Amino acid sequence: MRSKSPFLPAVAVLLLTVSASASHAAAVAPPRAGLATVNFAGGCFWSMESAFEGKPGVKTVVSGYTGGTKVDPSYEQVSSGTTGHLESIQVTYDPKVTSFAALLDNFWHNIDPTQADGQFYDRAAEYHTAIFVSNDAERHTAEASLKAMAAKLGKPVATQIRPVAPFYAAEAYHQDFYRTNSAYYHAYRAASGRDSRLKKLWGKAPEIAH
């Protein structure tokens, strides 16, 4: 199993210890009436969770896996690079309060869309970035947003726009990791270089949940 960072062996030990006895969740149920979901892959799902938690209109954020072929994969399987899944989040939101376009804007400002081999320190296939769209309207909005980001940055955008696929919740110990294992998470985030790169890319560090 790959560690999130060789600079943090304690994180690897923690994950190995907990995952040995952790059961894996099944596919996530559809949202209740009046709510919508969107799946984003933006590298480490711990960091993407904290990027969306508490934002206006966002009801829940679940860390998980999507885009691959393995049914109900484990963290170890996804980390092996053999399942085709990406570390992802599923955002459930109220369309009356926020929009898909607003969520896209938040997504862009919490990733490096020019990086094609992963995100920040985490360089592997499962850390590639993607937007998963459910219909033509979402695809058109995502494509326009991607084009605008490429023009703004003056560089090609490596983030893919892909059709929505089954989303599987990650193991319980990954959920809200930024909060339940705050010291580990913030040490990992600092070591990954995420915030320094985002500040350089977008002009300021992102606002994240703590």
C-alpha positions in Angstrom: 0.0 0.0 0.0 1.3 3.4 -0.9 1.7 6.0 1.8 0.4 9.5 1.2 4.0 10.8 1.9 7.3 9.3 2.7 7.9 12.3 5.0 5.2 11.0 7.3 5.8 7.4 8.2 3.4 7.8 11.1 0.6 8.3 8.6 1.5 5.1 6.8 1.6 3.2 10.1 -1.8 4.6 11.1 -3.4 3.6 7.8 -2.0 0.1 7.9 -3.1 -0.4 11.5 -6.6 0.8 11.0 -7.2 -0.8 7.6 -6.3 -4.2 8.8 -9.6 -4.4 10.7 -11.7 -1.9 8.8 -14.6 -3.0 6.7 -15.4 -1.3 3.5 -18.7 0.5 2.7 -20.9 -0.4 -0.3 -22.0 1.9 -3.1 -23.5 5.2 -1.9 -27.3 5.5 -2.0 -28.9 8.2 -4.2 -29.6 11.6 -2.5 -33.0 12.4 -1.1 -35.5 14.4 -3.2 -34.5 18.0 -3.9 -30.8 17.3 -3.6 -28.2 16.6 -6.2 -24.7 15.0 -6.3 -21.5 15.5 -8.2 -18.3 13.5 -8.0 -14.9 15.1 -8.2 -11.4 13.5 -8.3 -8.8 16.0 -7.1 -5.9 13.9 -5.7 -6.0 13.0 -2.0 -9.6 12.7 -1.0 -8.8 13.9 2.6 -7.9 17.3 1.1 -10.8 17.4 -1.3 -13.2 16.6 1.6 -12.0 19.6 3.6 -12.2 21.8 0.5 -16.0 21.3 0.2 -17.2 20.7 3.8 -19.1 23.7 5.1 -19.5 25.4 1.8 -22.9 27.1 1.2 -25.5 24.5 0.0 -23.2 21.5 0.5 -25.0 18.9 2.6 -22.5 16.0 2.7 -19.1 15.2 1.4 -18.0 11.5 1.2 -14.6 10.2 0.3 -14.5 7.3 -2.0 -13.5 5.7 -5.3 -15.0 6.0 -8.8 -14.1 5.6 -12.4 -12.7 2.1 -12.3 -13.9 -1.4 -12.9 -13.5 -3.1 -9.5 -16.8 -3.4 -7.6 -16.6 -2.2 -4.0 -12.8 -1.7 -4.0 -10.6 -1.4 -0.9 -8.1 1.3 -0.3 -5.3 -1.2 -0.8 -6.7 -2.3 -4.1 -7.1 1.3 -5.4 -3.6 2.2 -4.2 -2.2 -0.7 -6.2 -3.1 1.1 -9.3 -4.9 -1.9 -10.8 -8.6 -1.0 -10.4 -8.8 2.1 -12.6 -10.5 4.0 -9.7 -9.6 7.5 -8.7 -9.6 8.8 -5.1 -12.7 10.9 -5.3 -15.4 12.7 -3.3 -19.1 12.7 -3.7 -20.7 16.1 -2.9 -24.4 16.2 -2.1 -25.8 19.7 -2.5 -28.9 21.8 -2.6 -29.3 23.2 -6.1 -31.6 26.0 -4.6 -28.6 27.3 -2.6 -25.6 26.5 -4.8 -24.9 25.4 -8.4 -22.9 22.9 -10.3 -20.9 25.9 -11.8 -20.1 27.2 -8.3 -18.9 23.8 -7.1 -16.8 23.6 -10.2 -15.1 26.9 -9.4 -14.3 25.6 -5.9 -13.0 22.4 -7.4 -10.6 24.2 -9.7 -9.2 26.4 -6.9 -8.4 23.4 -4.8 -6.3 21.5 -7.4 -3.5 22.0 -9.8 -5.3 21.3 -13.1 -2.1 21.5 -15.1 -0.5 18.5 -13.3 -1.0 15.3 -15.4 0.7 12.8 -13.2 -1.3 13.1 -10.0 -1.6 16.0 -7.5 1.2 17.7 -5.7 3.3 15.0 -4.0 0.9 12.2 -4.7 1.9 11.0 -8.1 0.1 7.9 -9.3 -2.9 7.1 -11.5 -5.4 7.1 -8.6 -4.6 10.7 -7.9 -5.4 12.0 -11.4 -8.1 14.8 -11.5 -11.5 14.4 -13.1 -15.0 15.9 -13.2 -17.8 13.3 -13.5 -20.8 14.6 -15.3 -24.3 13.1 -15.2 -26.0 14.8 -18.2 -25.4 17.0 -21.3 -26.0 20.2 -19.3 -23.3 19.3 -16.8 -20.9 18.3 -19.5 -21.4 21.6 -21.4 -20.9 23.6 -18.1 -17.8 21.6 -17.3 -16.3 21.9 -20.8 -16.9 25.7 -20.7 -15.3 25.9 -17.2 -12.3 23.9 -18.3 -11.8 26.0 -21.4 -11.9 29.2 -19.2 -9.4 27.7 -16.7 -7.0 26.8 -19.6 -7.3 30.4 -20.9 -6.7 31.9 -17.4 -3.7 29.8 -16.7 -2.3 29.9 -20.2 -1.5 26.2 -20.0 -3.3 23.0 -21.1 -5.6 21.5 -18.4 -5.0 17.8 -17.6 -8.2 17.3 -15.7 -10.6 15.0 -17.5 -14.4 15.3 -18.0 -15.8 11.8 -17.7 -19.3 10.3 -17.5 -20.5 9.5 -14.0 -19.7 6.0 -12.8 -20.6 4.0 -9.7 -19.2 5.7 -6.6 -18.0 3.5 -3.6 -17.5 5.1 -0.2 -14.0 4.7 1.2 -13.4 2.9 4.5 -14.8 4.7 7.6 -11.4 5.8 8.9 -11.0 7.9 5.7 -14.2 9.9 6.3 -13.6 13.3 7.8 -9.9 12.4 8.2 -9.0 16.1 8.3 -11.0 16.4 11.5 -10.7 13.0 13.2 -6.9 12.8 12.6 -6.2 16.5 12.4 -2.5 16.5 13.4 -1.7 13.7 10.9 -3.7 15.4 8.2 -2.2 18.9 8.5 1.3 17.5 8.7 0.6 15.5 5.5 -0.9 18.5 3.8 2.1 20.7 4.6 4.5 18.0 3.4 2.6 17.5 0.2 3.2 21.1 -0.9 -0.5 21.5 -1.7 -1.1 24.9 -0.2 2.1 26.5 -1.4 1.4 25.4 -5.0 -2.3 26.5 -4.8 -1.2 29.9 -3.5 1.3 30.3 -6.3 -1.2 29.1 -8.9 -4.3 31.0 -7.8 -2.9 33.9 -5.8 -4.1 32.7 -2.4 -4.4 29.6 -0.4 -7.8 28.0 -0.4 -10.3 28.2 2.5 -10.7 24.7 3.9 -12.6 23.2 6.8 -10.8 22.4 10.0 
